[in-house]
Amino acid sequence: MTLVSPNVEKWRRLVDEAADPPAPDELATALSARAPLACGAAGLAGLVVIVWLMVAQPF
């Protein structure tokens, strides 16, 4: 969660400012961060381990 939360806060600040919309380059920079990809990969790896444990039943 600590990987994603700083980016989500940036996105919220950009979107919540209803008075003036964000510049397209600023929005593109905020959305192109790699942290959500790393968090998704960690979640997928955890899911694979859980499924392996359910199928293999090593314990």
C-alpha contacts under 8 A as a table, 3 or more apart, distances in Angstrom:
res1	aa1	res2	aa2	distance
1	M	4	V	5.44
1	M	5	S	6.06
1	M	39	C	7.48
2	T	5	S	5.51
2	T	6	P	7.29
3	L	6	P	7.06
3	L	7	N	7.97
3	L	35	A	5.54
3	L	36	P	7.04
3	L	38	A	7.74
3	L	39	C	6.51
4	V	7	N	5.53
4	V	8	V	6.29
4	V	35	A	5.83
4	V	36	P	5.53
4	V	39	C	6.89
5	S	8	V	5.01
5	S	9	E	6.15
6	P	9	E	5.18
6	P	10	K	6.42
7	N	10	K	5.05
7	N	11	W	6.28
7	N	30	A	7.15
7	N	33	A	7.49
7	N	35	A	7.70
8	V	11	W	5.00
8	V	12	R	6.11
9	E	12	R	5.05
9	E	13	R	6.20
10	K	13	R	5.19
10	K	14	L	6.24
10	K	30	A	6.90
11	W	14	L	5.14
11	W	15	V	6.15
11	W	30	A	6.74
11	W	31	L	7.64
12	R	15	V	5.20
12	R	16	D	5.71
13	R	16	D	5.27
13	R	17	E	6.43
14	L	17	E	5.95
14	L	21	P	7.60
14	L	22	P	6.00
14	L	27	L	7.40
15	V	18	A	6.84
15	V	21	P	7.35
15	V	22	P	7.42
17	E	20	D	6.21
17	E	21	P	6.73
17	E	22	P	7.97
18	A	21	P	6.31
22	P	26	E	6.54
22	P	27	L	6.27
23	A	26	E	5.23
23	A	27	L	6.24
24	P	27	L	5.12
24	P	28	A	6.06
25	D	28	A	5.02
25	D	29	T	6.10
26	E	29	T	5.15
26	E	30	A	6.29
27	L	30	A	5.14
27	L	31	L	6.19
28	A	31	L	5.18
28	A	32	S	6.07
29	T	32	S	5.34
29	T	33	A	7.17
30	A	33	A	6.24
33	A	36	P	7.04
34	R	37	L	5.30
34	R	38	A	6.48
35	A	38	A	5.09
35	A	39	C	6.24
36	P	39	C	5.04
36	P	40	G	6.07
37	L	40	G	5.10
37	L	41	A	6.16
38	A	41	A	5.07
38	A	42	A	6.23
39	C	42	A	5.10
39	C	43	G	6.24
40	G	43	G	5.05
40	G	44	L	6.13
41	A	44	L	5.04
41	A	45	A	6.11
42	A	45	A	5.09
42	A	46	G	6.22
43	G	46	G	5.08
43	G	47	L	6.24
44	L	47	L	5.01
44	L	48	V	6.21
45	A	48	V	5.10
45	A	49	V	6.29
46	G	49	V	5.13
46	G	50	I	6.24
47	L	50	I	5.09
47	L	51	V	6.18
48	V	51	V	5.18
48	V	52	W	6.07
49	V	52	W	5.02
49	V	53	L	6.12
50	I	53	L	5.09
50	I	54	M	6.25
51	V	54	M	5.04
51	V	55	V	6.18
52	W	55	V	5.17
52	W	56	A	5.76
52	W	57	Q	7.80
53	L	56	A	5.38
53	L	57	Q	5.30
53	L	58	P	6.69
54	M	57	Q	5.53
